[in-house]
Amino acid sequence: MLFIKCPYCGERDESEFHYGGEADISRPEEPSKLKDIEWGNYLFMKKNTKGIFSEIWSHSSGCRKWFRVDRNTVTNDIIRVYEINK
């Protein structure tokens, strides 16, 4: 079982959270101008990092806030949890 330390509420069971995917992905500013291959790459071609990986999570059963997690995808160890800078 995975425990995640919400930066707002403290440590909770993984079942309270929602995985949001890879961090640092920006939606294209003008998606209507993208070619199909570019749109497909944005939607489906994500990194499959082996090792330390930055993700976003939401504490969906708690404070409902989004935050970042740096996690080792090999060992599933959480390295760092922190607020998203605005």
Helices and strands as residue ranges (DSSP letters): E 3-6, E 10-13, G 14-16, E 18-22, G 31-33, H 36-44, E 52-58, E 66-72, E 78-83
